[in-house]
């Protein structure tokens, strides 16, 4: 499921991340959703970021990813996962939960709004590789 959500990422790196997440400082945890037949149908990853747009200054609980299999959508799976993530954050003393979505992911934008998130801003991120000085 992680490969479906982050299809442009290296699968080996994603597998390593998933294995190491519980040991990170600050921690990142993954909650799974299971269908009545035992099949995994979704997940949410929630961690802590040093700051998040629209949240009070300081560390903030943050949804790093949420995914639900196509056949399980419209069954409130994402909302159930969100409720677990919210409780995790509340149990750790956080007052806000941050999240993000890619600029053109309208399905995610709609879900976030329906789940009570407010859109804070839209950005286009840039990166430039730096050449090392050969002196």
C-alpha positions in Angstrom: 0.0 0.0 0.0 2.9 2.4 0.7 4.1 1.8 -2.9 0.7 2.8 -4.2 0.7 6.0 -2.2 4.3 6.9 -2.8 4.8 5.3 -6.2 7.7 7.6 -7.1 9.8 6.5 -4.1 12.4 3.7 -4.0 10.7 0.5 -2.7 13.7 -0.7 -0.8 14.0 2.7 1.0 10.3 2.6 1.9 10.6 -0.9 3.3 13.5 0.2 5.4 11.6 3.3 6.7 8.6 1.2 7.6 10.8 -1.1 9.6 12.7 1.7 11.4 9.8 4.1 12.1 9.1 3.0 15.7 12.7 3.8 16.6 12.8 7.3 15.2 13.2 10.2 17.5 10.7 11.7 17.3 8.7 8.6 16.6 6.5 7.9 13.7 3.8 5.2 14.0 1.7 3.3 11.5 -1.9 2.2 12.1 -3.4 -0.4 9.9 -7.0 -1.0 8.9 -8.2 -4.6 8.4 -11.3 -5.8 6.7 -13.5 -8.4 8.4 -11.8 -11.1 6.3 -8.4 -10.1 7.7 -7.2 -8.4 4.5 -5.3 -5.1 5.1 -7.2 -2.3 3.4 -5.5 0.9 4.6 -3.0 2.6 6.8 -2.2 5.9 8.3 1.3 7.1 9.4 1.5 9.8 12.0 4.6 11.4 13.4 5.9 14.6 15.0 7.2 17.5 13.1 9.1 20.4 14.6 6.6 22.7 13.1 3.6 22.6 10.7 1.8 25.3 8.8 -1.3 26.6 10.6 -0.5 24.9 13.9 0.9 26.5 17.1 4.7 27.0 17.2 6.6 23.9 18.4 6.3 20.2 17.8 3.1 19.1 16.1 1.5 15.7 15.4 1.5 15.2 11.6 -0.1 12.8 9.2 2.8 11.6 7.0 0.5 9.5 4.8 -2.9 7.9 4.6 -4.1 5.3 2.1 -7.1 3.1 1.6 -7.5 0.5 -1.1 -9.8 1.5 -3.8 -12.4 -1.3 -3.1 -12.6 -0.2 0.6 -13.1 3.5 0.0 -16.5 5.0 0.9 -16.6 2.7 3.9 -15.2 5.3 6.4 -11.9 3.5 6.7 -9.9 6.7 6.3 -12.0 8.4 9.0 -11.5 5.4 11.4 -7.8 5.6 10.8 -7.9 9.4 11.4 -9.7 8.9 14.7 -6.9 6.5 15.9 -4.2 9.0 14.8 -6.0 11.9 16.5 -6.2 9.8 19.8 -2.5 9.0 19.5 -1.8 12.8 19.2 -4.1 13.7 22.0 -2.5 11.1 24.3 0.8 12.8 23.7 -0.5 16.2 24.6 -0.8 17.7 21.1 -3.6 20.2 20.4 -3.4 20.1 16.6 -2.8 17.7 13.8 -1.1 18.8 10.6 -1.2 17.1 7.2 -0.5 17.8 3.5 -1.4 16.6 0.1 0.1 17.0 -3.4 -1.1 20.1 -5.2 -3.4 18.2 -7.7 -4.7 15.5 -5.4 -8.3 16.7 -5.3 -9.6 13.5 -3.7 -7.2 14.0 -0.8 -8.1 17.7 -0.5 -11.8 16.8 -0.3 -11.2 14.2 2.3 -9.2 16.5 4.4 -11.9 19.2 4.3 -14.6 16.7 5.1 -12.5 15.5 8.1 -12.3 19.0 9.5 -8.9 20.1 8.3 -8.6 23.7 7.0 -6.5 24.5 4.0 -3.7 26.8 5.1 -1.7 27.5 2.0 -0.5 26.1 -1.4 3.1 26.0 -2.4 5.3 24.8 -5.2 8.5 23.4 -3.8 11.9 23.8 -5.5 15.3 22.1 -5.1 18.7 22.9 -6.6 21.6 20.5 -6.4 24.8 22.3 -5.2 28.1 21.7 -6.8 31.0 21.0 -4.4 34.0 23.2 -4.7 36.9 21.1 -6.1 39.7 23.2 -4.4 
